[in-house]
Amino acid sequence: MYRDHFGLREKPFGKTPDPRFLYLSRGHEEALARLEFVVEEREIAILTGGIGCGKTTLSRALMDRMGLELSEFGDSKERLAGI
């Protein structure tokens, strides 16, 4: 219904963030560059930020850019929940 009304080709919201729609602000661009460096150097990093600031979308964009699979990329939300 709303897709026809607004002339959209696909649903604007999904269950998971889609990195194709990532807006790279200066801060997001810097974070992505730093994360790419961490992956290239095989280092460890922690990505933190407030709810809805783009952590998951940025992580998915990193995985797409670097050709990583989810099994290679750690998500420790459950492990850190008690901290």
N, C-alpha and C positions, 0 to 999 in steps of 0.2 A: 504494500500500500504506500508507504512513505518513499520507497525507491522510485516509483513512478512519479510521485508528486514532486520530488526534488531532483529527478533525473539522474539518479545514482545507478551505476552499473553493478554494484555489489553491496552487500550489507555493510553499513558503516561501523558496526560494532560486533565483535565476536567474543568467544569465551577466552581466547588468548590474544595478547597483543600481536599485531602484525608489523614487523620491522619495515615493510614497504611504505608505511605511513609515518615513519619516524621523522620528526622535525628536528634537525640537528641545530640546536642553539649553540652559542659559543661554549657553554658549559658541557653540553652533551657531546659536542665534537671533541673537546679536550679529554673527557672521560673515555670516549671510544678510542682515541689515539693512545692514551695511557694503557688501556686494557689490551689493545693490539700489541703494544710493546711488551707487556707482561707475558702474553701468550708466546710471542716470538722468542723471548728470553727464557721461557719455561720457568717463570717465577710464580709467586703466589700473590693474590690481591683480594681485597674485600671491597665490594661495591655497596655503599650504604646511601640512604636517602629517605626522605619522607614518602608516605603513601601516595602513589600516583605520580611520582616525579619521573618515571621512565626507566627504572632499574631493569625490569624484565624485558621491556622492548629493546633497550640498549644491549642487554645480554644476548638477545636473539639476533640482533643486527651484527654483533660481534661474531656469533657462531656462523651466520651466513657469509660474512666477509672472509672469515678465516677458514671456511670449509670444515667446521667442527661439527661433530655429532653430539647429541645430548649426553651420551655416555662418557664423552671426554671432558665435558663441561660440568662442574659441580654446582649444585644448588643446595645450600645447607639451611634452608628455612626451618626445616623440622629439627635439625641437629642444634641450631642456635636458639630455638624457641625458649628454652629454659634459662638462658643466660641473662 
